[in-house]
Amino acid sequence: MLRRLGDLISSRDDRPTGRTSLHREPSDWTVAEKSESYMRKMHLEHLLDEYYKGHVEIQKEAREHLSRYNAIPEKILIDLSLKTITGEEKNVYLFVKLLMEERDDLEKRAAAYLRLDVLTKMKKEMQMYNVVIATIEKFQKYHNISEKFIFGNMFATCIGLRMTMPPPPTTPPHLPDCFSAIILDRTGFRNPAPLANGQRGYDRVTTTMILRQMARFHACPIAMRLKKGITFRRTILPILYLNVKDYQPVPSDEELLQELISDRLKNKNLRRPHLENIKNSQQLSRLFDWIYHDGIDETWYTICHTKYGIPNILITRGDREAPGSSRLLEMWKFTYNSCCTDLAYFIYTSVNTDTLGKYLEEMLQEYFNEFKMTLDKHQISSKFSSTYSYKRFKLEFKAVEKRIFTKIVDAINDCFKKERSYKGYKPGNEQILEQDYNDRITYVLTAYSR
């Protein structure tokens, strides 16, 4: 370890004092010469070699840092031109997450190791790929499930994961160290369009595509739980329940509720008639958390993202901008919860208000039809047909909708707050944002009262 640290110190270079934000234009990217390859400097080319089963020659490289200087973890987008061992030339667009870049700085390394929340999140994200997805896909392969329903297709392709530098120590680390890395392939996928650019949520066509993929994402783990319950509970649930420690104290429910009422719902005409509903939802959420461990009906419980919304969804576009498919980001957020948690969160925070007001029932039906089809593809026996009926699904959605009501309103406020701080935000777009905010909040408040 000391020899490795000495080598890193001897190769230390001067670092810039600042970083650009996420919404940086591609024309500002730096193009690295072969001798200055970032992938080589951070010892990431070995992960490419393993993925492509042979030495990979990096021909051209451009990168953009998504996080500010000294952020923990570091997030980078890298545009690569490479040649594989077979001579095939490829252009790939990679997302790289590192615990830290300046591994030779012992003070920064110590600070990173104090961030138990970050370490746990990176570990959980790695285990989602190499344990959870692998276990579910093994189950699907045994049952000859078609490619469309394969669980791993819901996420960006994993190029490589690394907890520590090879060769691994005698005792593998329980948490990532300063050499840890996650590399994902985002080729063809777009980052979410900011609301500040006029994006007011997904249209009807894109919403339908995402709902169908969400239904498959939820139904695959349920199918495994029903057919291989012991394996599911022993292998997958412990990872979903992996506790992510909060680096900063989380405000109490009472503080969040008071902030929601007094500061965020500034329109008194919206707030006054719905004040009692807001309080009731908060109480319902607290009561549910209290009784959860005493036993709960797990019929609709599956792997859930909990923040299934625009910031965490990547989209591919085909001819004439038609939506192709979607991929979920930030897999450390995954937990074990009702599928309707993701469904309600997505519908009320990410679908444009025109579609939301006209097609709610159709959206629920589309989700359920794909959900049921996925269970059928996994050969779930007919004895579960009455259990997974549309009537019972609607009852579950209504119950969850009311339980997470305040979280949805809170998420809408957070989204608009972030859009106003976006550096490309133009004052001329303020009216668009305010109108969409009022329409969305009004719809959510009214929906709760139904």
N, C-alpha and C positions, 0 to 999 in steps of 0.2 A: 504493500500500500504506500509506504514512504517513497519507494523508488518511483512509483507511478505519479505521486504527488509532485516529486522533484521534476519529473519530465514535463508535467503540465506547467509548473512555475517557470521553467526555462523557456517555454514557448509562449508565454503570456504576451499579448499585444495590447495596445492602447485602445480603450473603448470610447465611443462617443458619449456625450453627456445627456442625450435625449433620444426619444423615439417618436415616431409619428403615430397617429391614431389608426384605428381599424379602417376608416374610410379613405384610404390613400389611393391615389390614382396609379394605375399600372405604369404610366410614363415615368413615375418617380422611382421605380424599382431600380436596384443596383444589379448590374450584370457582372457576375464573378468570372475572373479568368480561371483556367483549370488549376493553376497553382494556388489560388485563393478560394477554392471551393469550400463553402460553409459546411456542406455535408461531410467532406473529408476532415475538416478542422474539428468538427464535433463528433467524429468517429461514427457517423451515421451510415456511411457507404456500406459498412458490413451488413447492415440490416437489408439494404437493397440487394446485396449479393445473395443473401439467404433467400429472399423472396423470389428472385429471378433465377435461382439455382445455378449461379456462376458469377464470375467477375463482371461488374457493370462499369462501363466507362462513361463518366459524366462529361458531356461535351459543352453544355451551356447551362447557366444557372442564374436565376433572378429570385430575389426574396423580398418579403415585406413583413416587418415585425408588427404583430397585432397588439402587443402589449407594450406598455411603457418601459423604459430602461429600468433594470433591476426588479422588474415584476416577478412574482412567484406564483405560478410557474410562468415560463416564457412560452409564447405562442407565435409561431412563424408560418407564413405561407411561402412555399418554395415552388417556383416554376422550373422544371428540369427538362433538358434535352439529354437523352442518354442512349447508349448502345449496349445491348445485352450480349452475352457470351455467344449467342447464335448469330450475331450480326444485325439483329433487328433494331431499328431506330425507333424510339418512342419519345413522345412529349407527355409528361405527367405533371399533375398539379397536386402538390402534397401539403398536408397540414401537419406540422410538427409541434409537439408539446414536450418541453424540457423542464425539469425541475429548476435548473439554473444554467446559465451560460458560463459564467466566470467560476469554474470549478476550483481554480487555484487560489481564490480569495477565501481564506479560512473564516474570516468574520462573516462574510455573506453566506458561506456554507452553514455556519452555525445558526444564522438567522433562518435559513431555509429549513433546517432540521427542527426548528421550534414550531414550524407551521404544520402541526399535526393534521389540521383540516385539509391542507393541500396534499400531504402525503397520502392520507386515506382516500381522497378523491382519485388520485392517480392510480393507487392500488385497485380501487373498485373498478375503474374504467378498464384497466388491464384484465382483471378477472372476468369482466363482462365478455371480453373477446375470447380469452383462452380457456374459460371454464363454462360460462353460461351459454354462449352461442354454440360453442363446440358440443356441449352436452345435448342441447335441443336438436342440433343438426344431425348428430349421431342417431338420435331417436327417429328423426324424419327419414334419414337414409334407410334405416331398417324397414320402414313402412313404405318406401318407394314414393315419397312425396314429390310432386312435380316442382320444377325450378321456381315457378311463380310464387309458391308458398314457402320457400325456404327461408328460415328465420333470419339468417345473416344478411339477406338482401334488403333488410330494412335499415341497414347502417352502412356507413362508408367502409370500403374495403380496408382491412388492416394490413399495411405493408410490413410493419414490424413493431415489436414491443421489447423493452429492455428495463429490467429492474436495477441491474448493476452492470459494470463492465465485465466482459468475459476475460479470463476464465472465472466462473462464479466461485465465491468463497466456499469453504467446506460446509458451512451452515448457510443456506440461502437466506437473504434478508427478508424480514417480515414486512418491511416498508421500502418504497423506492429510495435510492440514494442520489447523490449529485450527478451520477452518470445515467440516470433513468431517462427513457425517451418513449414517446408514442408517435408513430408515423401512420397517417391515414391518407388514402388516395381520394381526392376530391375532384378528379378529372371529370369535366362536363357538368359539375354542379355549381350553382350560383349561391352566393351569400344572400341572406334575406335583404330585400329592397327596403330601405328606410321609409317610414311614414312621411318623413320630411320631404321625400321626393315625390309625394303624391300617392304613394301606395297606401290604400285604405283597407287592406285586408284581402284575402283570397277571393277570387270570383267563383262563380258556380262550378265551372269546369275543373279548376284547380282544386277546389274544395272536395269535389267528388273523388278525384284521384287520391288525395291525402286520406280521406275517410276510409276508402277501401284498403289502403295500405295499413292504416291504423288498425282496422279490424283484423287483418292478418297478423299484425304484430301482437295483438291481444289474444287471439284465438289459439295460436300455436302453443304457447306455454300452458294454456288451459287444457288443450288436448293431451299434452304430456302429463300434466298433473292427474288427469282422469285415468290415463292408461299406465303410467309409471310413477305413481304417487310417492313411493319410497325414495326413488332416485331424485325426484324433483325436490323433495323436502330436505334430503341430506346434502345434495350438491348445490342446488340453486338458491334456496331460501336463505342460507347463511350469508351469501354474498349480497342479496337484496337487502338484508337487514344490517349490513355492515354500517356501523354508526359513524357518521361524518361529524366530527367535533367542530363546533362553531368557534372560529378564532375571535370573533367579537360577540359580546353578549347579545342575545336576541331579545327584543322588547317583549314584554308580557302581552297576553291577549287583550287585556284591558287597555294598555297603552296604544296598541294597534287600532283597536276599536275607536278610541277617543280621537286619534289622529285622522282616521277615516271619516269620522263624522264632522269634526271641527275644521280640518284643514283641506281635505281632498274633495269632499263633496261640497264645493263652494256654492253651488247653485241651490239656494234654499227651497226653491220650488220643487227641485228633485228630491231634496233631503227630507223635507218635513213629512210628506205622506208615507214615506218608506222607512222612517226611523225605527219603528217597532220591528219591522221585518229584518233590518240589519242586526239589531240586538238579538233577535230570536235565532238568526243563523249562527251568530257567534256562540250563543249558548248551546245550540245543537252540535256544533263542531266540538266544543269542549266536552260535552256529555259523551259524544261518540268516542273520543280519545280515552275517556275514563273507563268505558265499558268494553273497549276493544279486546283487551287481554283476557276478559272473562268469557270470551267466546263470541264468534261472529259467523254469519252465513258466508261461506267463501265461494258460493256459486259463481259469482262474477269476478272473483279475485284473480289477478294475473300480474305479469310484469308491467308496470306503469312508469311513465316518464315523470309525471307530476307537473311538468312545465311544457306540455305539448303545444307550443305556440310558435309564431313567426320567428323569433330570435333563435330557435333551436331546430329549425327545419331547413334543409337544403333542397333545392328543386332543380331538375333537369328540364330543359325545353327542347322540343323537337321542331319540326317544320311549322312555320307560321306561328311560332311561340306557343304551340300547344304543349301542355304539361306532359312530361314523360313519366318521371317517378320522383320520389322524395327519399331523403335520408335524415335520420335523427342524429343530433349532436348532443354533447355533454352527457355521456352515458352514466356518469357517476350519480346523476339525479335519480336513476331508476330505483324503484321500490316495489313492494308487494301491496297492491291496493285494487279497488274496484276499477274495472275498465272504463266505467262511466266518469271517473275522475278526469282522465285524459280527454274523453269525448266532450264533456261539458266545458272544460277549460279551453279546448281548441275552438269550439263553436262560438263561444261568447267573447273570446279575446282576439281571434285571428281571421274570422270570416267577415267579409265586408257587410256593412249593415243592410244594404239592399237585398243581398242574398239571405241574410239572417232573418229579415222580416218576412220574406215570402216563402222560404223553403225549409223551415225547421223540421217539419214532419217528414219531408222527403229525405232530408239529410240523415235523420235517425233511421229511416227505413233502409237507405242505401248502406249505412254502416252495418245494421243488423243482418241484412241479406248476405253481405260478404263475410261477416263473422260466422254465420251459420254454414255457409258454403265451406269455409276453412275447416270447421269441425267435421263436416261430412267428408272432406278430402282426407282427413286423418282417421277416418273409419271409426268415429265415435258411435257407439251402439245406439240403437233406436230408443233405449230406455231413458236416454237423456233428452229426447225430443221435447217432452212436456216441460222439463226443467228449463231448457233454453228456448222459451217461447217469446214472441214479440211482446205479449202482454206483460210478462214478468220483466222483460228488459225495460219497458217504458216505466214501470214502477221503480225499478232500480235507478234509472236516470233521474226521475223526479226527486227521489230521496237524496241522491248524491248532489244534484243541482242545488238543493236548499242547503246542504251541509257545507259546501265549499263556496257559497255565495260571496262572502266577504273576501275570500282569497281571489276570486275572479275580479271583483271591483278593485281590489288592491293591485292586481296585475295590470289592469287597464290603466290605472293612474301611473304606475311605474313606467309603462311603455311610453306614454305621452310625455312624461317627465324626461326620459332619456332622449326622445326625439328632439325636444327643445334644446338639449345640450349638444346635439350633434353639430360638428363644426361646419357642415355644409348646409345647415338649416337656414332657410331664407325667410325673412319676416313676412313675405307675401304668402307663404304657406300657412301662416298662423290661423287664418280663417278656416282653411280646410281641416286642420287638426282639431280646432275647437268644435267645428260642426260634427266631425266624426266622433269626437269624444262625447259630446252631448247625446248624439243619436245612440251610441253604444251603451252608455250608462243608463239612458232612459229605457232602452230595450231590456237590459238586464234587470233593472229594478222592477219593471212591469212584469217580466217573466216570473220573477220570484212570487209575485202576488197572485199569479193565476191559480 
